[in-house]
Amino acid sequence: MRKGHRLLPQISVLLPIYNGSEFLLEAIECILGQTFPNFEIIAIDDGSKDESFAILEGMKDKRLRILRQENCGLAATLNRAIGMAEGSYLARQDQDDISEPERFGRQVEYLNGNPKTVLVGTWSRIRAVNLETNRVHRHPTEDHILKWELLFNNPFVHSSVMIRKDALVKVGGYCQDRDRQPPEDYELWSRLMRIGKVANIGEFLHVYRE
């Protein structure tokens, strides 16, 4: 899709940041190193008191869009990023997690091949700060099993998901009601699953940092 003479990104990466300087560079570099090239990163500094915004300003890549705001919380920051997004797919990335190079390509391939799916996550390896562990998030992959599990717990790693933007807008984005947070992601999944299918790719395409 084009906007004027400019080719729009297929993916908008939603990267909210709050005091994330320790691992922020690694988190952004893993996105810039994706094998799927057509994306933008919307990095919003939510009132950090550390060097997070200086790190963002020091990164020179035309795919990186940065913004600084007064602290307003995760849900509101994500909704602002959604409003700025030009991509038809929205990918989440946390400031301290890592996406493997093939993550975006595999998720785009899945969504393109499964038009009724509105949300797709991946399996994740767990890292304790900088130490590798033998623990993983290996959640179910099939829609009917995931919808059953969503009645009781959260079978998606938030930082691993990719969502169709039109579906996310249709359900109203992230809930900003403080009485319903956390978990803002689990609450959102419960609305998305009512309008389409959900899935996890059964591959370790993400690293979750505790």
C-alpha positions in Angstrom: 0.0 0.0 0.0 1.2 3.5 -0.8 0.6 6.8 0.8 1.2 9.4 -1.9 4.5 8.2 -3.4 5.7 6.5 -0.2 5.4 2.8 0.4 3.8 2.1 3.7 5.2 -0.4 6.1 3.4 -3.7 6.4 4.2 -4.0 10.2 4.2 -1.3 12.9 6.2 -2.4 15.9 4.7 -1.0 19.2 7.6 -0.4 21.6 6.6 1.4 24.8 9.5 2.4 27.0 9.8 3.3 30.7 13.3 3.3 32.3 14.5 0.7 29.9 18.0 1.8 29.2 19.7 -1.4 30.4 18.4 -3.6 27.6 16.8 -1.1 25.1 19.6 -1.1 22.6 19.5 -4.9 22.3 15.7 -4.9 22.0 15.8 -2.4 19.1 18.7 -4.0 17.3 17.0 -7.4 17.3 14.1 -5.7 15.4 16.3 -3.9 13.0 17.9 -7.3 12.3 14.7 -9.0 11.2 14.8 -10.9 7.9 11.4 -9.4 7.0 12.3 -5.8 6.1 9.1 -3.9 5.6 8.3 -2.4 9.1 8.4 0.7 11.2 9.2 0.9 14.9 7.1 3.3 17.0 9.2 3.8 20.1 7.4 6.0 22.8 9.3 7.0 25.9 6.7 7.2 28.6 8.4 9.7 30.9 11.6 7.7 31.6 14.0 9.1 34.3 17.0 7.2 32.9 18.9 7.5 29.6 16.3 5.7 27.5 15.4 8.7 25.3 19.1 9.6 24.7 19.6 6.0 23.5 16.7 6.4 21.1 18.0 9.8 19.8 21.4 8.2 19.1 19.9 5.5 16.8 19.9 6.6 13.2 17.5 4.4 11.2 14.7 5.7 9.0 12.4 2.9 10.2 12.6 4.2 13.8 10.0 6.8 14.9 10.5 8.2 18.4 8.4 10.2 20.7 8.7 11.4 24.3 5.7 12.0 26.6 4.8 12.6 30.2 4.2 9.3 32.0 0.7 8.0 31.3 1.0 4.2 31.7 1.4 1.2 29.4 -2.1 0.9 28.0 -2.4 4.6 27.1 1.1 4.5 25.5 0.2 1.5 23.4 -3.0 3.1 22.3 -1.1 6.2 21.2 1.3 4.0 19.2 -1.6 2.2 17.6 -3.0 5.6 16.5 0.3 6.5 14.9 0.8 3.1 13.2 0.8 2.9 9.4 1.1 -0.9 9.1 -1.7 -3.4 8.7 -0.1 -5.7 11.2 0.9 -4.6 14.7 3.8 -6.3 16.4 4.6 -6.0 20.1 8.1 -5.7 21.5 9.1 -5.1 25.1 12.0 -2.9 26.0 13.9 -5.9 27.5 12.9 -8.8 25.4 14.4 -10.2 22.2 12.8 -11.3 18.9 14.7 -13.9 16.8 15.5 -12.7 13.3 12.8 -14.9 11.6 10.0 -13.8 13.9 8.3 -11.2 11.8 8.6 -13.2 8.6 7.0 -16.3 10.1 4.1 -14.3 11.7 3.4 -12.4 8.4 3.4 -15.7 6.5 1.0 -17.1 9.1 -1.4 -14.2 9.0 -1.3 -14.0 5.2 -2.2 -17.7 5.0 -4.9 -17.6 7.7 -7.1 -14.5 7.0 -9.5 -15.4 9.8 -6.8 -15.2 12.4 -6.6 -11.8 14.2 -3.8 -12.6 16.7 -0.7 -14.8 16.5 2.0 -15.2 19.1 5.1 -17.5 19.3 6.8 -19.8 21.8 9.4 -18.1 24.0 12.6 -19.0 25.8 13.0 -17.5 29.3 16.1 -15.6 30.3 16.7 -14.6 33.9 18.1 -11.1 33.3 21.3 -12.2 31.4 21.3 -15.9 32.3 19.9 -18.5 30.0 17.5 -21.0 31.7 16.0 -24.3 30.6 12.5 -22.9 31.1 10.2 -21.9 28.2 6.7 -20.6 27.4 5.4 -23.4 25.1 1.7 -22.5 24.9 -0.9 -24.3 22.7 -1.1 -23.4 19.1 -4.6 -24.2 18.0 -7.6 -21.7 18.2 -10.1 -23.9 20.0 -7.6 -24.9 22.7 -6.4 -21.4 23.2 -9.9 -20.0 23.5 -10.6 -22.7 26.2 -7.4 -21.7 28.0 -8.2 -18.0 27.9 -11.1 -18.8 30.3 -8.5 -19.5 33.0 -5.1 -18.0 32.1 -3.1 -16.1 29.6 -1.6 -18.5 26.9 0.2 -15.7 25.0 3.5 -13.9 25.6 2.5 -10.3 25.1 5.9 -9.2 23.6 5.7 -12.0 21.0 2.3 -11.2 19.4 1.3 -9.8 16.1 -2.2 -8.5 15.6 -4.2 -7.3 12.6 -4.6 -3.5 13.1 -8.2 -3.4 11.8 -9.2 -6.1 14.4 -7.5 -4.2 17.2 -9.2 -1.0 16.3 -12.5 -2.8 16.0 -12.4 -4.0 19.6 -11.3 -0.6 20.9 -7.6 -1.1 21.6 -6.1 -1.6 25.1 -8.4 -0.8 28.0 -7.1 2.2 30.0 -9.4 1.7 33.0 -7.0 1.4 36.0 -9.5 -0.9 37.8 -9.1 -3.4 35.0 -5.2 -3.4 35.0 -3.1 -5.4 35.1 -3.2 -7.5 33.0 -4.1 -5.2 30.0 -3.0 -7.9 27.5 -5.2 -10.7 28.9 -8.2 -8.4 28.9 -7.6 -7.5 25.3 -7.2 -11.1 24.2 -10.6 -11.8 25.7 -12.2 -9.3 23.3 -10.1 -10.2 20.2 -11.0 -13.9 20.5 -14.7 -13.0 20.0 -14.1 -11.6 16.5 -11.6 -14.0 15.0 -9.3 -16.9 15.4 -6.1 -16.8 17.6 -2.9 -18.9 17.3 0.6 -19.4 18.5 3.4 -20.5 16.1 5.0 -23.5 17.6 8.6 -22.2 17.2 10.9 -20.4 19.6 11.0 -17.1 17.9 11.2 -14.9 21.0 13.2 -14.5 24.3 11.3 -13.4 27.4 13.4 -11.7 30.0 12.4 -12.0 33.6 
